[in-house]
Structure formats: structure tokens, C-alpha cells
Amino acid sequence: MTLNANEHGTDSNRIDQPVYMVELNHEPETCISSGYGDTEANSTQLMKIGESAKELGAELVGGWAFPIGHRQWYVIKAADAHVVAELVRVTNLHLWNTVTVNPVMDHDMFSQKVLGKYIENEVPA
């Protein structure tokens, strides 16, 4: 999935909500496939993360998984990090993962806002 700056509101002319990268990391012993905890409930909550985000006024932009590495990444558009923390809580992701939440920007915005100021007479597209 390609994140399109205009579509997801990260274009410098259209920032309607911040974007956060949620990283989930767990050990093999706490993996859903190991039978740790309530595997059916945990699987269901993770499958419905997009619906849960909408109920909190947030948006799931995309999600990726590296199953053998026991890691997942989700990009969430939300009013603030508190909404993202609430999403983690209501989906019980914190019960079987270490959760890291970071505010992020797409590469185009990073190029324009950060890198562009170091390049003389050039404004990245």
C-alpha cells in the first residue's frame, strides 16, 4: 500500500490530523499462535482495529505484519496520541505486546519541511 500524501492529509496544505506509527512487538511465548491469553478475543480485536479506530474518531491508514518476527506496524490518523493510546487499550494490544507510538510524517513532508532547508535554492516536490 502506498501512502498518498494528498489522500491521507499529510500534504503541507492539508494537515487535518496528526499521523502516528504504532509498533507492536511480542515474544513467541505471548504470540496469539502460542495460545497465550484469549487467542480468539485477541485475534478478533486485532482484525477489527480499523472499526475500533473509527469508533474513537481515528482512522487506520494502513497496517503491516512480520509474523515470524512477531511484529506489526499500524499507521493511525488521530487528533492526538491520547486517542491512539485509547485505541491500544480498547483493543487489548498492550496485554500481549510491547507498544511504541511515534508521531510520523510521510517522506514528501519530511523532504519539504526538514531536508529542503539544507539544500540551497531547491524545494523538494
C-alpha positions as CSV (number, residue, x, y, z in Angstrom):
1,M,0.0,0.0,0.0
2,T,1.4,3.4,-1.0
3,L,0.6,6.3,1.3
4,N,-0.5,9.2,-0.8
5,A,0.1,12.5,1.0
6,N,-3.0,14.2,-0.6
7,E,-5.3,11.3,0.2
8,H,-4.1,10.9,3.8
9,G,-3.9,14.6,4.8
10,T,-0.2,14.9,5.3
11,D,0.4,17.3,2.4
12,S,1.6,20.6,3.9
13,N,-1.5,22.3,2.6
14,R,-3.9,19.8,4.2
15,I,-2.9,18.6,7.7
16,D,-6.2,17.8,9.3
17,Q,-5.0,15.3,11.9
18,P,-1.5,14.1,13.0
19,V,-0.4,10.6,12.0
20,Y,1.1,8.1,14.4
21,M,3.1,4.8,13.8
22,V,2.1,2.2,16.3
23,E,4.6,-0.6,16.6
24,L,3.6,-3.9,18.3
25,N,6.3,-6.3,19.4
26,H,5.9,-9.5,21.3
27,E,7.8,-12.6,22.2
28,P,7.0,-16.1,20.8
29,E,5.6,-17.0,24.2
30,T,3.0,-14.2,24.1
31,C,2.1,-14.7,20.4
32,I,-1.5,-15.4,19.5
33,S,-0.3,-18.6,17.8
34,S,1.2,-19.9,21.0
35,G,-2.2,-20.0,22.8
36,Y,-1.2,-17.2,25.2
37,G,-4.2,-15.4,26.7
38,D,-7.6,-15.4,25.0
39,T,-6.5,-16.1,21.4
40,E,-9.9,-15.7,19.9
41,A,-10.6,-12.4,21.5
42,N,-7.2,-11.0,20.8
43,S,-7.4,-12.1,17.1
44,T,-10.8,-10.6,16.8
45,Q,-9.7,-7.3,18.4
46,L,-6.7,-7.0,16.1
47,M,-8.8,-7.8,13.0
48,K,-11.2,-5.1,13.9
49,I,-8.6,-2.4,14.7
50,G,-9.9,-0.2,11.8
51,E,-13.5,-0.3,13.2
52,S,-12.3,0.4,16.7
53,A,-10.3,3.4,15.4
54,K,-13.4,4.8,13.6
55,E,-15.4,4.5,16.9
56,L,-12.8,6.7,18.5
57,G,-12.8,9.3,15.7
58,A,-9.5,8.0,14.3
59,E,-8.5,6.3,11.0
60,L,-6.5,3.3,10.3
61,V,-4.3,4.4,7.3
62,G,-2.6,1.0,6.9
63,G,-1.1,-2.0,8.7
64,W,1.7,-4.3,8.1
65,A,2.9,-7.5,9.8
66,F,6.1,-9.6,10.0
67,P,4.6,-12.7,11.6
68,I,7.8,-14.7,12.0
69,G,9.4,-11.6,13.7
70,H,6.4,-11.2,16.0
71,R,6.0,-7.6,14.9
72,Q,3.2,-5.4,13.5
73,W,3.0,-1.8,12.4
74,Y,-0.1,0.3,12.1
75,V,-0.4,3.9,10.9
76,I,-3.2,5.7,12.6
77,K,-4.5,9.2,11.9
78,A,-5.9,10.7,15.1
79,A,-6.5,14.0,16.9
80,D,-3.7,13.2,19.4
81,A,-1.7,10.5,20.9
82,H,-4.2,10.0,23.7
83,V,-6.7,8.7,21.1
84,V,-4.1,6.3,19.9
85,A,-3.4,5.1,23.5
86,E,-7.1,4.6,23.9
87,L,-7.2,2.5,20.7
88,V,-4.5,0.3,22.1
89,R,-6.4,0.0,25.4
90,V,-9.8,-0.9,23.9
91,T,-8.2,-3.5,21.6
92,N,-6.2,-5.0,24.4
93,L,-3.0,-4.9,22.3
94,H,-1.0,-3.9,25.4
95,L,-1.8,-7.2,27.1
96,W,0.4,-9.3,24.8
97,N,2.6,-6.7,23.1
98,T,5.1,-4.0,23.9
99,V,3.6,-1.0,22.2
100,T,5.5,2.0,20.8
101,V,3.7,5.0,19.5
102,N,5.6,7.7,17.4
103,P,4.3,10.7,15.6
104,V,5.4,10.4,11.9
105,M,5.2,12.3,8.6
106,D,5.4,11.0,5.1
107,H,8.6,11.3,3.1
108,D,7.4,14.2,1.0
109,M,6.6,16.3,4.0
110,F,9.9,15.3,5.6
111,S,11.8,16.3,2.5
112,Q,9.9,19.6,2.3
113,K,10.0,20.6,6.0
114,V,13.3,19.2,7.1
115,L,15.7,18.2,4.3
116,G,14.7,21.0,1.9
117,K,16.0,23.8,4.2
118,Y,19.5,22.3,3.8
119,I,19.5,22.3,0.0
120,E,20.3,25.7,-1.4
121,N,17.7,27.0,-3.9
122,E,15.7,23.8,-4.0
123,V,12.3,23.0,-2.6
124,P,11.6,19.2,-2.9
125,A,8.4,18.2,-4.5
